[in-house]
């Protein structure tokens, strides 16, 4: 039996992700590697993958500064990068 799929919206585009995968994984699978910019204007994206570096922050369901590597994808979730 295959993995269940959840549907979420990333920057206005609907996409699918495997149930149990992180938002960071869904972002990378969607081709998004630059999620925000540093105060110096440098691109930032998933780096450590375990919630220490804070580089993968996005808005999830209207809540800013969520670490995408620590949040599991859920049906109907809305993710916004900077």
N, C-alpha and C positions, 0 to 999 in steps of 0.2 A: 504494500500500500504506500502511495506517495505522501509527501509532506503536505499538510494543509497550507493554504495560501491566505494571506491577509491583504487587503487593499488599503492603500494609503495615498495621500496626496503630498507631493513634494514640489514646492514652489509652483503650485497651480497645475501640476501634471499628475494624473492618476498613474499609479504604478502598483506592482504586486511584489510581495516579499514572502519568504517562507516563514510560517509561524514559528516563533521562538528566536528569530534573528533580531539583531540589534538595529536601531535606526541608522547607525554608522554603516553597517553592512548594506542596508538598503540604499543609502546615499551613494556609496561606492559602486554598487551594482547598477545604479542609474547613471553612472559616469560623472558624478559630482565629487571632485577631490578638493575644491576650494570652497569652503563653507562660509568663511567670514574673512575680514581683514584685521590685522593687528593695528595698534594705534599709529604705527609707522607706515601703514598701507600695504604690508606684506601679506600674501595669501596664507590662510591657515586652514587646516583640515585634520582629519583623524591622524593621530600620531602614536600615542602609547597604547590605545585600545583597552585601557583598564581604568580610566577615570582619574588619572593623576594629573595629566598635563592641561586639561581644560581647553585644548585647541579645537575640539570637535563640537563646540557649543552651537546650538540651533534653537529656534523657537518651536515648541511642540504644543499643539492645541492652544496657542496663544500665550504659553508660558515661556518667557525668554530665558536664555542661558542654561538650557538643559544639555547635559552631556550626552551626545547621541550614542556613544559607545556603551552607555549604562542603561539605556531605555530600550525595552523590547517593542517591536512593531505591534500595533493593534489595528484591528479593522476600523476604518473611518478616521484614522489619525491624520492630522494636518501638520506637516513639517515645513518650516520656512527657514531658508538660509539667509545670511545677511546680504 
